[in-house]
Amino acid sequence: MPIDLSRRQFGVGLAAAASMVAAPAIAGSGAKIVVIGGGAGGATVAGSLKVQSPGLDVTLIEPHQQYTSCFFSNAYIGGLYDFAKLSHRYTGISATGVRLVHDRAQSVDASKKLVRLQSGKMLPYDRLVVAPGIDFKWDAIEGYSQAAAETMPHAWRGGDQSFTLRQRLEKMDDGGTVVIAVPKMPYRCPPGPYERACVIANYLRQAKPKSKLVILDAKMTFSKQAAFQDAFAHYYKDIIELNLSNDIDDFTVTRVDPADGEIRTKAGLTMKAALANIIPPQTAGAIARDAGLADPDWCPVDPDSFASTRAPDVYVLGDSAIANEMPKSAFSAHSQGLGVATRIIDELEMKRPDPGRYRNTCWSIVAPDDAIKIGADYAAGELPGKIRGLVPSNAFISKPGESAEERKAVYDEAFAWYPTLIEQIFKTGAKAGSPAKTGFAR
Ligand SMILES: Cc1cc2nc3c(=O)[nH]c(=O)nc-3n(C[C@H](O)[C@H](O)[C@H](O)COP(=O)(O)OP(=O)(O)OC[C@H]3O[C@@H](n4cnc5c(N)ncnc54)[C@H](O)[C@@H]3O)c2cc1C
């Protein structure tokens, strides 16, 4: 089925930006742009800047030689996608002329406009983009730590952790209980824990039919709840037990013991997990907090431009930023990245920038050939309580009881979306030719 590219902003990635190569040289040509973090947000900004405006001096700082995505990792964990297909090299981005520095940003001196790297090198900037994703509040759950995550994986960052969770699932005895601990909002990928419950339950149903899956949720409600609960009842009635917090019982996980699999909630419920998937509360990536860009956990930004409200000439985007109702997703991070690249170029060209317009869609697999989705467009405006923030419009959401054909179409969209987004972020930067601009970013 052909995908509606314009609807999902696929048409405005690096390939779209490639059409701008012929644009006149800009006033800020040669300006130094440093981007921290080569993930969905940071890699998008770096590639888009360089392709739109080849005269810019763009440096992307990323410690890893390749990026292994967390997005779409649930498909792998459920046995529906290859692990190898989740990893991507930076060669496409380098080919645009972006300077890749495989190092870790250690500190930022916003007054001197300098980034210090772990290697000791200093990088000066005219504009800084900070997109380091998330970090975890390791002290939020007693007994949980980076070491404990080897036994009780969070799998909330891509790579080894996703692999560990799948391995442990395969090794688990039939009849064991898988427990998924879900934190309060905000966290990366709001529907992710429930999609994970579905794909694991689907695996259990086939491979370990005596097993169960228990969700211990710190929240009272969750994203796409009606459609997810419909799927739980339809496919996994005897497998998934959903425990949402309520006024009486708080199912926030407060203590774990990796040695024996014991898990305790705030309300005092204890249970033994054969496999515990503990998703801890999260914060902006450490470098964003250390640079003084967070307040206290996430980074406030101007909703129009994603410019930090705490440091001049610095932008924060992706999961680290406070984007109000706009979910922390790869789709959002990519959309924000395109917007920030355009904004920086406009600023350097001393042009009046267009208001920022962004978009998100999150697909969730609930069973083979069945997926659901949620999405909206976002622009700066007034939120309830007279707060200025990103206001959604044109929102849509899957509903319970949709036809099998409709759901299969959404499932196919999800599987088409992943390689398309990856192509846009990591691979097509150097290629010419482009679809038309959609108005969301040049
Ligand atoms: C299980 C799961 C499923 C998901 N599914 C989806 C989905 O279906 N759709 C969707 O849109 N999103 C999904 N997401 C969410 C998505 O993965 C994130 O929202 C997205 O990756 C955020 O992009 P980012 O650029 O902010 O962070 P990241 O993609 O995490 O990139 C951050 C990068 O910064 C680097 N970095 C960190 N600190 C430093 C430093 N000090 N110096 C230099 N570099 C640094 C990291 O190495 C990393 O490469 C899912 C997430 C999970 C956990």
The ligand as a MOL file (V3000), in Angstrom:
LIG
                    3D

  0  0  0     0  0            999 V3000
M  V30 BEGIN CTAB
M  V30 COUNTS 53 58 0 0 0
M  V30 BEGIN ATOM
M  V30 1 C 10.5390 0.5340 23.3630 0
M  V30 2 C 10.4590 1.8260 22.6270 0
M  V30 3 C 9.7080 1.9100 21.4680 0
M  V30 4 C 9.6250 3.1170 20.7830 0
M  V30 5 N 8.8570 3.1730 19.6580 0
M  V30 6 C 8.7280 4.3200 18.9940 0
M  V30 7 C 7.9210 4.3960 17.8310 0
M  V30 8 O 7.3070 3.4090 17.3930 0
M  V30 9 N 7.8240 5.5880 17.2050 0
M  V30 10 C 8.4980 6.6860 17.6290 0
M  V30 11 O 8.3780 7.7320 16.9890 0
M  V30 12 N 9.2630 6.6610 18.7350 0
M  V30 13 C 9.3860 5.5220 19.4430 0
M  V30 14 N 10.1730 5.4600 20.5700 0
M  V30 15 C 10.7690 6.7050 21.1170 0
M  V30 16 C 12.0960 7.0810 20.4510 0
M  V30 17 O 13.0340 6.0460 20.5710 0
M  V30 18 C 12.6680 8.3530 21.1030 0
M  V30 19 O 11.6350 9.2700 21.3790 0
M  V30 20 C 13.6820 9.0090 20.1760 0
M  V30 21 O 14.7730 8.1280 19.9900 0
M  V30 22 C 14.1370 10.3530 20.7410 0
M  V30 23 O 15.1230 10.9070 19.9230 0
M  V30 24 P 16.2960 11.8040 20.5760 0
M  V30 25 O 17.1020 12.2760 19.4300 0
M  V30 26 O 15.7240 12.7640 21.5260 0
M  V30 27 O 17.1150 10.7560 21.4630 0
M  V30 28 P 17.9390 9.4660 20.9900 0
M  V30 29 O 17.3810 8.9090 19.7370 0
M  V30 30 O 18.0450 8.5940 22.1810 0
M  V30 31 O 19.3700 10.0260 20.6370 0
M  V30 32 C 20.1800 10.6070 21.6080 0
M  V30 33 C 21.6220 10.4480 21.1770 0
M  V30 34 O 22.4290 11.3200 21.9690 0
M  V30 35 C 23.6330 10.6590 22.2780 0
M  V30 36 N 24.1810 11.2910 23.4850 0
M  V30 37 C 23.7220 11.2580 24.7450 0
M  V30 38 N 24.5170 11.9770 25.5670 0
M  V30 39 C 25.5070 12.4890 24.7940 0
M  V30 40 C 26.6400 13.3170 25.0610 0
M  V30 41 N 26.9230 13.7410 26.3000 0
M  V30 42 N 27.4400 13.6510 24.0290 0
M  V30 43 C 27.1770 13.2250 22.7730 0
M  V30 44 N 26.1110 12.4360 22.4650 0
M  V30 45 C 25.2930 12.0730 23.4680 0
M  V30 46 C 23.2240 9.2090 22.4610 0
M  V30 47 O 24.3280 8.3360 22.2990 0
M  V30 48 C 22.1650 9.0510 21.3880 0
M  V30 49 O 22.7060 8.5660 20.1630 0
M  V30 50 C 10.3000 4.2630 21.2650 0
M  V30 51 C 11.0750 4.1650 22.4240 0
M  V30 52 C 11.1410 2.9720 23.1040 0
M  V30 53 C 11.9400 2.9050 24.3680 0
M  V30 END ATOM
M  V30 BEGIN BOND
M  V30 1 1 1 2
M  V30 2 1 2 3
M  V30 3 2 2 52
M  V30 4 2 3 4
M  V30 5 1 4 5
M  V30 6 1 4 50
M  V30 7 2 5 6
M  V30 8 1 6 7
M  V30 9 1 6 13
M  V30 10 2 7 8
M  V30 11 1 7 9
M  V30 12 1 9 10
M  V30 13 2 10 11
M  V30 14 1 10 12
M  V30 15 2 12 13
M  V30 16 1 13 14
M  V30 17 1 14 15
M  V30 18 1 14 50
M  V30 19 1 15 16
M  V30 20 1 16 17
M  V30 21 1 16 18
M  V30 22 1 18 19
M  V30 23 1 18 20
M  V30 24 1 20 21
M  V30 25 1 20 22
M  V30 26 1 22 23
M  V30 27 1 23 24
M  V30 28 2 24 25
M  V30 29 1 24 26
M  V30 30 1 24 27
M  V30 31 1 27 28
M  V30 32 2 28 29
M  V30 33 1 28 30
M  V30 34 1 28 31
M  V30 35 1 31 32
M  V30 36 1 32 33
M  V30 37 1 33 34
M  V30 38 1 33 48
M  V30 39 1 34 35
M  V30 40 1 35 36
M  V30 41 1 35 46
M  V30 42 1 36 37
M  V30 43 1 36 45
M  V30 44 2 37 38
M  V30 45 1 38 39
M  V30 46 1 39 40
M  V30 47 2 39 45
M  V30 48 1 40 41
M  V30 49 2 40 42
M  V30 50 1 42 43
M  V30 51 2 43 44
M  V30 52 1 44 45
M  V30 53 1 46 47
M  V30 54 1 46 48
M  V30 55 1 48 49
M  V30 56 2 50 51
M  V30 57 1 51 52
M  V30 58 1 52 53
M  V30 END BOND
M  V30 END CTAB
M  END
